[in-house]
Each structure stands twice: as structure tokens, then as C-alpha cells.
């Protein structure tokens, strides 16, 4: 492990016990105060550490936010796993779970298809915002101003002939997704692969994840995939119930 990284982690661990002075932290690390100050300034710039007064330092808000998001993601993934597996068992197709984090959509769980022909994906992979069903669901759940900000920030890489390539078309698609309650990726991300996705809600009614079915076209055509939308929505409703959703938004 990097010596600087090791020292920074020790600092964070020490600050977890409460505010400390520069002298106390230098003594804890057995290094000169100037070394500790450099580390603190870096951590402070990322809001992992903050000053409480002229002399004392404490843990910053970024650390709490990071821990909260990590726990929330684990809770969602753990809570909805039975629903993911049930949907996979019922359809035989690949089921994904994805979440939106800091401007990116990331696959946080996957249950593999039982068919020999499968799509290539993995947990931890990022899903493009403009051409995947899970991303459309997650962005469509945002307030209008955030949708517009996301739409303006995207580089609309043309992945296939069906890929959305303008903010205007993307916003229209998001409005359609919000209205109908699910999203479709009609070979927009990968040729010969299409997907449908639906929202997973928490106890407050907020969309915390998207659940999808992904199928190679040679296994099931688009009409056949769309006939599975009620099954997907039922699976997403079961997943939402496991997250505490009662059918009413706060």
C-alpha cells in the first residue's frame, strides 16, 4: 500500500474517534506536522476532513455520504435479490439491477440467462445514459430540471443505428418512460440485444434502482419481449415491496 494512502487512512480512523489537533495527529502518525498538514489539505479538498476551529479537524461530509451510499446500495441489492432470481426463473432471461451514482448508471447485480446465447455484461460495469433501458428509467425518475441537466451533459455516442443522438430526442424518450412506467432499449446500445427495464422504489417512493430483462433478438423478438413487460413490472413491484414501498410516494 502507498505510504501516503496508509497514513491518510490512519488519519481518518483517528478522526472517527472525535476531533483532533494537528499535534495529536502528528503524534499518532509519528511524523512531522508538515507531513500531516499536506495529507489533511488533500482530504479537506475532497471534503473527507473539515476544520471545526483554528486547531481542530474532524471527519467531513463526503465520508458520511460515501458510507451512506455504500450501505444503501448493499441494502437495495440484498433486499431485491429474491425478486431478481424469481424474475430470472420465470423468464429464463438475463436480469440486471442498476443504480444511479454521481452521474453514472452502474450495474450492481445480475442473474445470468439460462439460454446458450447470452449478452456480455458484468456487475460494476457502467451503462450509457442515453441508450440503455436501466439508465432511461433512473433518469426519467428525476425532476425535470435534473433531466434537462443530464440530457445536456451527455456525449451522444452512436452505438447502433437505433441510438438516440440528441438531447431533444432523449428528453422526449424520458417523458415517455415516466408516463408508461418502463423503458425499452430497442437495440440502441448493442445490435441484436434489446432490453426492458422498470423502477424499483424505496419506502419513500423514490426510485433507487432499475430492474431489467435483457434478451438477444435471436432468442426473442421485440414483440415477444414487450409481452414480458407485465412480468417485469410485477417483479419490480415485488422488489419495491422488499425495499419497503407500500404503493404511495411521500
Buried (B, 14 or more C-beta within 10 A) or exposed (E): EEEEEEBBEBBBEBBEEEBBBBEBBBBBBEBEBEBBBEBBEEBBEEBBBBEEEEEBBBBBEBBEEEEEEEEBBEBBBEBBBEBBBBBBEBBBBBBBBBBBBEEEBBBBBBBEBEBEEBBEBEEEEEBBBBBBBBBBBBBBBBEEEEBBEBBEEBEBEEBBEBBBBEBEBBBEBBEBBBEEEBBBBBBBBBEEBBBBBBBBBBEEBBBBBBBBBBBBBEBBEBEEBBEBBEBBBBBBBBBBBBBEBEEEEE
